[in-house]
Amino acid sequence: MSLIKPIILKCKTENIKTMKKILLAFLFVFVILSGNKEVKGQDQSLLWKITGNELEEPSYLYGTIHLICQDEFFMDDAVKQAFSNTDLVVLEIDFDDPNLSGELQKNMVNPGNKNTSDVLNDDQKAILNTYFKQNYGADLSRLGVMRPFALLSMVMQKQITCDNGTVSYEMSFVQLAQQEEKDISGLETVEEQFTLFDDIPIEDQYGWVVENIEDSVKMREEYNALKSAYIQQDLDALFDVFIESEQFESYADALLYKRNANWIEAIEEFIAEKPSFIAVGAGHLPSEKGVIALLRNAGYTVTPVTE
């Protein structure tokens, strides 16, 4: 752990902010790069009402974009009202967990602090060494102990540039929950998210890091297309972005669909206990294997809130 802290630790408060930004970028990896060729035709909304199955009060499902420019952030009155009408806020990760920063630091590194960069060829090493030295002040002799997907998250964090900085819906909901004294919970732990990649060859993971550095223009184009679709609340257009991204298509089942399925039991427990506001990446909502369809298959009525 001491190998990583000097790179990103300026002070305790700033380190927590940096860790959360990297985690949000990590969550963003799942969304923008997960290929999907499912049937389209979803109703166009980011906010969905969950009723039925003997629920005494409705809960709500909201699709987020993990990082967006400050001046493009929006939250309409329907979302605010749904949030106020619930007692529990459920995110992919419990961002209010006081142990979050420590857990993230622990899981960002390879087991035993092993440096895995020896799988790279000389050209790849040169690309990564140059990029990380320029942007983070350290090369692979130190950063090679980090999981490749942590490195990819750091790359993506730098590539999403905004004049007034980025903002996240997750952190906005955390702040609102704190103001309204609502409990916050998570569908996954940091460890569960990072271990999703254990079965993906390390060479492939490093290859994605190199590709996103070399083709940063393409990455920004994909992000801008995703952002545009999100602002229009157009789930079909979101899928068009996914379809065009081929990097992780072979791993979409592990990175997206299995996670969706694993969340349903937890969501059912949360909404049975108290009315809940569930906010997850918008890419998890649509398709026959998305959270909306899975909740409907479980007997719930899930309807778009358009006003």
Secondary structure, DSSP 4 states (H G I P E B T S, - for coil): -TTTHHHH-SSHHHHHHHHHHHHHHHHHHHHHT----------S-SEEEEE-TT-SS-EEEEEE-S-EEGGG----HHHHHHHHT-SEEEESS-TT-TTHHHHHHHHHBPGGG---GGGS-HHHHHHHHHHHHHHHS--HHHHTTB-HHHHHHHHHHHH---TT-EE-HHHHHHHHHHHTT-EEEESS-HHHHHHTTTTS-HHHHHHHHHHHHHTHHHHHHHHHHHHHHHHTT-HHHHHHHHHH--TTGGGHIIIIIHHHHHHHHHHHHHHHHS-EEEEEEGGGSSSTTSHHHHHHHTT-EEEE---
